[in-house]
Amino acid sequence: MLTNDQIAQFHEQGFVVAKGGATPAQMAALREQLDRWTAESREQSANYGETIDGKKRFDLEPGHSAETPKLRRVANPPDISEAYAEVLFDAALVDMVAQLIGPDVKYHHSKLNNKYPGMETKVDWHQDHAFDPHSNDDVVVSLLMLDAMNEENGCLMIVPGSHRERHSHYQNGRFVGATAPEHDADFARRATRITGEPGDVCLMHTWCLHASGANRSGEPRRLLICDYTAADAVPLQAPQVRSPHTGRIVRGQPSRIARLKPDIIEMPPVYDDDSFFSVQETKTGTGG
């Protein structure tokens, strides 16, 4: 569970890193399942598997091959895995989220973001609320480390206090899922690099600016990401990648009200791309 100091840090800086997001047995089951999915991806040459909205569940980085698999994302893994459902609905990390925005908490969506050695995928600066806006911003993004995360393997970078900022994710009238590049140097200067060990979890406010670099190490960096909302935070549009579990109460009780927070929110399109990575790639025509 989170200490009072950790809870205070989350509300002041917009994020906190905690130990024990899942048990060692749960972590082993997550990694075993992901290893099987990665092995299966060797037989594929393009994105594959379907979610309930018709998008592909398994997203491959350009250059993927049987010899060098580059499975960079799995959308909503609890839809097809009991191990992932157990962690994202019942593990300790959910209790931590409830301490921050509970007692009543809903699951929204989840994904695995993988950076294997030799992969070039990086993530440009953005805020998650820009992709899935809600009636209020009691939304926590949990990032469970399946491997050690450090600067060499493309760790997460977060700008402390940026959950109070609002930035456009449009360029030239088109939604690109990233903030304007002229801010990149300032964000990098202000950023904190999030490092940790397997089982550590970073709990991040939905408005926090964050990014990550490519994996330049010889070790994988795999991250299980899940968005949780307060029960009275109501989506303003359909999720970008829907799950049959979207809206599931994971702690507390459902709410019959929608709590509205005054704000000016830029609405994104519901994009057809299989993943967020494809949206950012269209900005530059490269890897983001």
C-alpha positions, 0 to 999 in steps of 0.5 A, a space after each residue: 500500500 502507499 504511504 501518506 508521503 507517496 499519496 502526497 507526492 502523486 497529487 503534487 508531482 503527478 506520479 509516484 513509484 511504488 514497490 510490490 505492484 504484483 506478487 512474484 508469482 503473478 509477475 512470473 505468470 505475466 512474463 511467461 504469457 508474454 514470452 509465448 505471445 512473442 514466440 507466436 509473433 514469429 509466424 506473423 508478418 503484419 499486425 494480427 489478432 482482433 479486438 472487439 472493435 476490429 483493430 488488431 490486438 498484436 502490433 509489430 514494429 517495422 522490421 519484425 521477422 521470425 528471426 528478430 521478433 518485434 512485438 511492440 504492443 498487445 492491446 487489452 491483454 486481460 481480454 485473452 489472458 487470465 494471468 493479466 486479468 488477475 493482475 489488472 483486476 485484483 493485484 496490489 496495484 489496484 489497491 494503490 490506485 484506489 488510495 489515489 482516486 477511490 474508493 470506487 474505481 473502474 478499469 478503462 483499458 490496458 496494453 503491453 508496451 515492449 521494447 526488445 533489444 534492437 527495436 527503434 520504437 520511442 514515444 514522443 511527448 504526450 498526455 494520455 487524457 488527450 486520447 481518452 478524455 473523461 468528464 473529470 480527470 481522476 484517472 490514473 495510469 499504472 505502469 507495471 515493470 515486467 523488467 528492470 527499467 533504466 535509461 539504457 533500455 528506454 525508461 519512461 520520462 515524466 515532467 513533474 507537475 505537468 498534470 496541471 498543464 494543457 497542450 495541443 496534440 494536433 498539428 496543422 489541424 490533424 491529430 498526431 498524438 503528440 505535443 508540438 516539437 518545439 517544446 521537446 527540449 524544455 520537457 526533456 530538461 524538466 523531466 524525471 527519469 523513471 527507473 525501477 525493478 520488476 514488480 515496481 509500479 509507476 502510478 501517473 496522473 492522466 495529464 502528466 507529460 511523458 515520453 520514452 526513448 528507444 532501447 539501446 541496451 541488450 535487455 528487454 524493457 516490457 511494461 504493462 500499462 493500465 488506465 483506471 478511472 474514478 467510478 464517476 469519471 465518464 468517458 466523453 467518447 468511445 475508447 480508442 481500443 475497446 475491451 469487454 471489460 471497459 467500465 468494469 468496477 475493480 474496487 468499490 461500487 458503481 456510480 449513478 452520477 457523472 462528476 463534471 470538472 470544468 476544463 477546456 478539453 481538445 477532443 481527439 478523433 477515434 482513429 482507425 490505426 491499430 495502436 498509438 504508435 501508428 498515430 505518432 508515426 504519421 507525424 513524421 513518417 518514421 518511428 515517432 
